[in-house]
C-alpha cells in the first residue's frame, strides 16, 4: 500500500485519495497498482520512475501516483481526474487494454506517454505517445540483423501462444520486407518424436537460420536438437535467470536492453539496481520506468524530435511511437556476451 505522500530526493510522490482534490501542476503516473494481476509489475515501473526522478533537477513538477485497476472505465475516470487535478504530463496506462481505451477516447489534451502499444493500424490522438517493451520491435530488429548478416531463408519455431504469434508475425513480415523468405513455420512440441522431426527438418539444409518465436524454457528443450551449424536467433524472451543455467542456449543470437547486458553503459551506471527480486521481467519493467521518466521530461520540454540513449535501448520517435534498438548478444559458455550495439 502506497503512503499518500512519500518524499524521494525532494520530489513528492502522491497516491490518489487525500490529495486528489488538490489542484497543482504535476506529473501523473497512472499505473495498475490496484490490480491483483499487475500490481507487482506496476510497482517495478513505479520504482524505476522514482529512481530516475531522484536524480532530476529540483524544478521538475511533483509526481502524483494514480493507482488504477484493470477496468478500462476506471482507467479513463482516473486519467480524467489527473487532468482535473492539474497534470501537465501523464505517464501511463501500462496495460494494452488501458492504452487502447485511452486512444479511443477524447480525453488526451496534455502530453501522455503510454507504456504499451496499440494494435496494428490503430491510430493515436495527437498528444498520445507510445513507449513499451513489446516483443514485436525486437522480432523486427532480429529480422533486420539476420538480413544484414546475409541470411536469406529462415525457419521460424513457434508454439502457438499469443506471445509467440506476435513474435512470429513481426519477424516474418520484416524478414519478407527486406527480401528474406520464411521457408517453414515449425511448431514446438516437447515429445521425443516431434523433437526428432525437428532435427530431421533442420538437416534438410533448406534454411540458413532459425528464429525462436518461443521463450527460454522451450528454447532449452529444442536447442540440443538443432546442431551447431545453423545460425539461431531470438528475442529477449530467451534471456532469463534460471537454476538450470543457460548452457543449453549456447550459440543463440538475441537482443536485450543495455540495463541487462551492459553494466558499463553511461546511463545504466547512474541508477541504483532494481530492488525487485530475481526475475528479469521485473528488472525490465524497472528500466522501463527509468526511461519513461526521462522521455516524459523531453515531452514536457516540447522537444521536436526526442531521442534517448536509454537503459532500455536507443530510443527514437517514429509516428508517435518510441522505437527501441537493443544491444545484440550471443550465449557463449552459458553467458550472454555482447556482440554489437546497433546505433
C-alpha positions as CSV (number, residue, x, y, z in Angstrom):
1,X,0.0,0.0,0.0
2,X,1.5,3.4,-1.0
3,X,1.8,6.1,1.6
4,X,-0.2,9.0,0.4
5,X,2.8,11.3,0.4
6,X,6.3,10.0,0.2
7,X,9.3,12.2,-0.3
8,X,12.0,11.0,-2.7
9,X,15.0,13.3,-3.1
10,X,12.9,16.4,-2.9
11,X,10.2,15.1,-5.2
12,X,6.9,14.3,-3.6
13,X,5.1,11.2,-5.0
14,X,1.4,11.2,-4.3
15,X,-1.2,8.4,-4.4
16,X,-4.8,9.3,-5.1
17,X,-7.1,9.8,-2.1
18,X,-6.4,12.6,0.3
19,X,-4.6,14.8,-2.3
20,X,-6.9,14.1,-5.2
21,X,-8.9,17.3,-4.8
22,X,-5.7,19.5,-4.6
23,X,-5.1,21.2,-7.9
24,X,-1.5,22.0,-8.8
25,X,0.7,21.4,-11.9
26,X,2.2,17.9,-11.6
27,X,3.3,14.7,-13.4
28,X,0.7,12.0,-13.2
29,X,1.9,8.4,-13.1
30,X,-1.0,6.2,-13.9
31,X,-0.3,2.5,-13.1
32,X,-2.4,-0.6,-12.3
33,X,-1.3,-0.7,-8.7
34,X,-4.8,-1.6,-7.7
35,X,-4.9,-4.7,-9.9
36,X,-4.2,-8.1,-8.4
37,X,-2.8,-9.3,-11.7
38,X,-0.5,-6.4,-12.5
39,X,0.3,-4.7,-9.1
40,X,3.8,-6.1,-8.9
41,X,4.6,-5.2,-12.5
42,X,3.3,-1.7,-11.9
43,X,5.3,-1.3,-8.8
44,X,8.5,-2.2,-10.6
45,X,7.7,0.6,-13.1
46,X,7.0,3.0,-10.3
47,X,10.3,2.2,-8.6
48,X,12.2,2.8,-11.8
49,X,10.3,6.1,-12.4
50,X,11.1,7.3,-8.9
51,X,14.8,6.3,-9.2
52,X,15.1,8.5,-12.3
53,X,13.1,11.3,-10.7
54,X,15.5,11.4,-7.7
55,X,18.4,12.4,-10.0
56,X,16.4,15.1,-11.9
57,X,16.5,18.8,-11.4
58,X,14.7,20.3,-8.5
59,X,12.5,22.3,-10.9
60,X,10.7,19.2,-12.1
61,X,7.0,19.1,-11.3
62,X,5.9,17.0,-8.3
63,X,4.8,13.5,-9.2
64,X,1.4,12.0,-8.3
65,X,0.9,8.3,-8.5
66,X,-2.6,7.4,-9.6
67,X,-3.4,3.7,-8.9
68,X,-5.9,2.1,-11.3
69,X,-7.3,-1.4,-11.8
70,X,-7.9,-3.5,-14.9
71,X,-11.2,-1.9,-15.7
72,X,-10.8,0.4,-18.7
73,X,-13.6,2.7,-17.4
74,X,-11.6,3.1,-14.2
75,X,-8.5,3.9,-16.2
76,X,-10.4,6.6,-18.1
77,X,-12.0,8.0,-15.0
78,X,-8.7,8.3,-13.1
79,X,-7.0,9.8,-16.2
80,X,-9.7,12.5,-16.3
81,X,-9.2,13.0,-12.5
82,X,-5.5,13.6,-13.1
83,X,-6.2,16.2,-15.7
84,X,-8.7,18.0,-13.4
85,X,-6.1,18.0,-10.6
86,X,-3.5,19.8,-12.8
87,X,-1.5,17.1,-14.6
88,X,0.9,18.6,-17.2
89,X,2.1,15.2,-18.3
90,X,0.6,11.8,-17.8
91,X,2.7,8.6,-17.9
92,X,0.6,5.5,-18.4
93,X,-1.5,3.5,-18.7
94,X,0.5,0.3,-18.6
95,X,-1.8,-2.4,-20.0
96,X,-2.7,-2.8,-23.7
97,X,-6.4,-2.5,-22.9
98,X,-5.9,0.7,-21.0
99,X,-3.9,2.3,-23.7
100,X,-6.4,1.2,-26.4
101,X,-9.3,2.7,-24.3
102,X,-7.4,6.0,-23.8
103,X,-6.5,6.2,-27.5
104,X,-10.2,5.7,-28.5
105,X,-11.4,8.4,-26.0
106,X,-11.4,12.2,-26.5
107,X,-9.6,12.8,-23.1
108,X,-6.0,13.3,-24.2
109,X,-5.2,17.0,-24.1
110,X,-1.8,17.0,-22.4
111,X,1.3,15.1,-23.4
112,X,0.7,11.5,-22.5
113,X,3.3,8.7,-22.6
114,X,1.5,5.4,-22.7
115,X,3.6,2.4,-21.5
116,X,2.4,-0.1,-24.1
117,X,1.5,-0.3,-27.7
118,X,-1.7,-0.2,-29.8
119,X,-2.8,-2.9,-32.2
120,X,-1.5,-2.6,-35.7
121,X,-3.3,0.1,-37.8
122,X,-4.9,1.7,-34.7
123,X,-4.3,5.4,-34.5
124,X,-3.3,7.6,-31.6
125,X,-4.6,11.1,-30.8
126,X,-2.1,13.9,-31.3
127,X,-0.7,14.1,-27.8
128,X,-0.5,10.4,-27.1
129,X,2.9,8.8,-27.4
130,X,3.7,5.1,-27.1
131,X,6.6,3.5,-25.3
132,X,6.8,-0.1,-24.3
133,X,8.7,-3.3,-24.2
134,X,6.7,-5.1,-27.0
135,X,8.4,-8.1,-28.5
136,X,7.3,-7.1,-32.0
137,X,10.0,-4.4,-32.1
138,X,12.6,-7.0,-31.0
139,X,11.5,-9.5,-33.6
140,X,11.7,-6.9,-36.3
141,X,15.2,-5.9,-35.2
142,X,16.3,-9.6,-35.3
143,X,14.9,-9.9,-38.8
144,X,16.9,-6.8,-39.8
145,X,20.1,-8.1,-38.1
146,X,19.7,-11.5,-39.8
147,X,19.4,-10.0,-43.2
148,X,22.4,-7.7,-42.6
149,X,24.3,-10.8,-41.7
150,X,23.4,-12.4,-45.1
151,X,20.6,-14.7,-44.0
152,X,18.0,-15.3,-46.8
153,X,16.0,-18.4,-45.8
154,X,14.5,-18.8,-42.4
155,X,12.8,-21.4,-40.3
156,X,10.5,-20.0,-37.6
157,X,9.9,-22.1,-34.5
158,X,6.7,-21.1,-32.5
159,X,4.3,-22.7,-30.0
160,X,1.0,-21.1,-31.0
161,X,0.7,-18.9,-27.9
162,X,-0.4,-15.3,-28.4
163,X,3.1,-14.0,-27.5
164,X,4.7,-16.5,-29.9
165,X,2.3,-15.4,-32.6
166,X,3.2,-11.8,-32.1
167,X,6.9,-12.6,-32.4
168,X,6.3,-14.8,-35.4
169,X,4.2,-12.4,-37.3
170,X,6.5,-9.4,-36.7
171,X,9.6,-11.4,-37.8
172,X,8.1,-12.9,-40.9
173,X,6.7,-9.6,-42.1
174,X,10.0,-7.7,-41.5
175,X,12.1,-10.5,-43.0
176,X,10.0,-10.5,-46.1
177,X,10.1,-6.7,-46.4
178,X,13.9,-6.9,-46.7
179,X,13.8,-9.8,-49.2
180,X,14.1,-12.8,-46.9
181,X,12.0,-15.9,-47.3
182,X,10.4,-17.9,-44.5
183,X,10.9,-21.5,-45.6
184,X,8.7,-23.1,-43.0
185,X,6.9,-22.2,-39.8
186,X,7.5,-25.0,-37.3
187,X,5.5,-25.8,-34.2
188,X,7.3,-26.7,-31.0
189,X,6.4,-29.8,-29.1
190,X,8.3,-31.4,-26.3
191,X,7.8,-35.1,-27.1
192,X,10.7,-37.1,-28.5
193,X,9.1,-37.8,-31.8
194,X,8.4,-34.2,-32.5
195,X,11.9,-33.1,-31.5
196,X,13.4,-35.8,-33.7
197,X,11.3,-34.5,-36.7
198,X,12.6,-31.0,-35.9
199,X,16.2,-32.3,-36.2
200,X,15.3,-34.0,-39.5
201,X,13.8,-30.8,-40.8
202,X,16.9,-28.8,-39.9
203,X,19.1,-31.4,-41.6
204,X,17.4,-30.8,-44.9
205,X,19.7,-27.7,-45.3
206,X,17.0,-25.6,-46.9
207,X,17.3,-22.7,-44.5
208,X,20.3,-20.7,-43.4
209,X,18.9,-19.6,-40.0
210,X,16.2,-20.4,-37.4
211,X,14.2,-17.8,-35.4
212,X,12.9,-18.8,-32.0
213,X,9.4,-17.4,-31.5
214,X,9.4,-19.1,-28.1
215,X,10.6,-18.4,-24.6
216,X,13.7,-19.7,-22.8
217,X,12.2,-22.8,-21.2
218,X,11.1,-24.2,-24.6
219,X,14.2,-23.0,-26.4
220,X,16.3,-25.0,-23.9
221,X,14.4,-28.1,-24.9
222,X,14.7,-27.5,-28.6
223,X,18.2,-26.2,-28.8
224,X,20.1,-29.5,-28.4
225,X,18.2,-30.9,-31.5
226,X,19.4,-28.1,-33.8
227,X,23.1,-28.9,-34.1
228,X,25.8,-26.3,-34.2
229,X,25.9,-25.2,-37.8
230,X,22.5,-23.5,-38.3
231,X,22.6,-19.8,-37.1
232,X,20.0,-19.3,-34.3
233,X,18.2,-16.0,-33.4
234,X,15.8,-15.0,-30.8
235,X,14.3,-12.0,-28.9
236,X,15.0,-11.2,-25.2
237,X,12.4,-13.9,-24.3
238,X,15.3,-16.4,-24.3
239,X,17.3,-14.4,-21.7
240,X,16.1,-15.2,-18.2
241,X,17.6,-16.3,-14.9
242,X,17.3,-20.0,-14.4
243,X,18.5,-22.5,-11.9
244,X,19.3,-24.7,-14.9
245,X,21.7,-22.1,-16.3
246,X,21.8,-21.1,-20.0
247,X,24.3,-23.6,-21.3
248,X,21.6,-25.3,-23.4
249,X,21.1,-21.9,-25.2
250,X,24.7,-21.6,-26.4
251,X,25.1,-20.1,-29.8
252,X,21.8,-18.3,-29.9
253,X,22.0,-14.6,-31.0
254,X,19.4,-12.4,-29.3
255,X,18.7,-8.8,-28.4
256,X,18.1,-7.3,-25.0
257,X,18.3,-3.9,-23.2
258,X,21.5,-2.3,-22.0
259,X,20.2,-2.5,-18.5
260,X,20.7,-6.2,-18.5
261,X,23.6,-6.5,-20.9
262,X,25.9,-3.5,-20.5
263,X,26.8,-2.7,-16.9
264,X,29.3,0.0,-18.2
265,X,26.6,1.8,-20.3
266,X,26.7,5.5,-19.3
267,X,23.0,5.7,-18.4
268,X,23.0,2.2,-16.7
269,X,25.8,3.3,-14.3
270,X,23.8,6.3,-13.0
271,X,20.8,4.5,-11.5
272,X,20.6,2.1,-8.5
273,X,19.9,-1.5,-9.3
274,X,16.3,-2.7,-9.1
275,X,15.1,-3.9,-5.7
276,X,12.5,-6.1,-7.5
277,X,13.8,-9.7,-6.9
278,X,15.4,-12.2,-9.3
279,X,13.0,-12.2,-12.3
280,X,14.4,-10.3,-15.3
281,X,10.8,-9.4,-16.2
282,X,10.7,-7.0,-13.3
283,X,14.2,-5.7,-14.0
284,X,13.0,-4.8,-17.5
285,X,9.9,-3.0,-16.1
286,X,12.1,-1.1,-13.6
287,X,14.2,0.0,-16.6
288,X,11.1,1.0,-18.4
289,X,10.2,3.3,-15.5
290,X,13.6,4.9,-15.7
291,X,13.4,5.7,-19.4
292,X,9.7,6.7,-19.1
293,X,10.6,9.5,-16.7
294,X,13.4,10.7,-19.0
295,X,11.2,10.6,-22.1
296,X,8.5,12.4,-20.2
297,X,10.8,15.3,-19.5
298,X,11.5,15.6,-23.2
299,X,7.8,15.7,-23.9
300,X,7.3,18.4,-21.2
301,X,10.1,20.5,-22.8
302,X,8.4,20.1,-26.2
303,X,11.5,18.6,-27.8
304,X,10.7,18.4,-31.5
305,X,12.5,15.1,-32.2
306,X,13.1,13.4,-28.9
307,X,15.7,10.7,-28.8
308,X,17.5,9.0,-25.9
309,X,20.4,6.7,-25.3
310,X,18.4,4.8,-22.7
311,X,18.7,1.9,-20.3
312,X,16.1,0.1,-22.4
313,X,17.8,0.8,-25.7
314,X,18.5,3.5,-28.2
315,X,15.1,5.4,-28.4
316,X,13.8,7.5,-31.2
317,X,10.3,8.7,-32.0
318,X,8.6,7.4,-35.2
319,X,4.9,8.3,-35.8
320,X,4.2,8.9,-32.1
321,X,5.8,5.6,-31.0
322,X,9.2,5.4,-29.4
323,X,11.2,2.7,-31.2
324,X,13.8,0.8,-29.3
325,X,17.1,-0.5,-30.8
326,X,18.6,-3.0,-28.4
327,X,22.1,-4.4,-27.9
328,X,22.8,-7.7,-29.6
329,X,24.4,-10.6,-27.7
330,X,25.1,-14.3,-28.0
331,X,25.1,-17.1,-25.4
332,X,28.6,-18.4,-25.1
333,X,29.5,-20.8,-22.2
334,X,26.0,-20.2,-20.9
335,X,26.5,-16.5,-20.5
336,X,25.3,-13.6,-22.7
337,X,28.2,-11.9,-24.5
338,X,27.5,-8.5,-26.1
339,X,28.3,-8.7,-29.8
340,X,27.5,-5.2,-31.1
341,X,25.4,-2.2,-30.1
342,X,23.3,-1.1,-33.0
343,X,23.1,2.7,-33.5
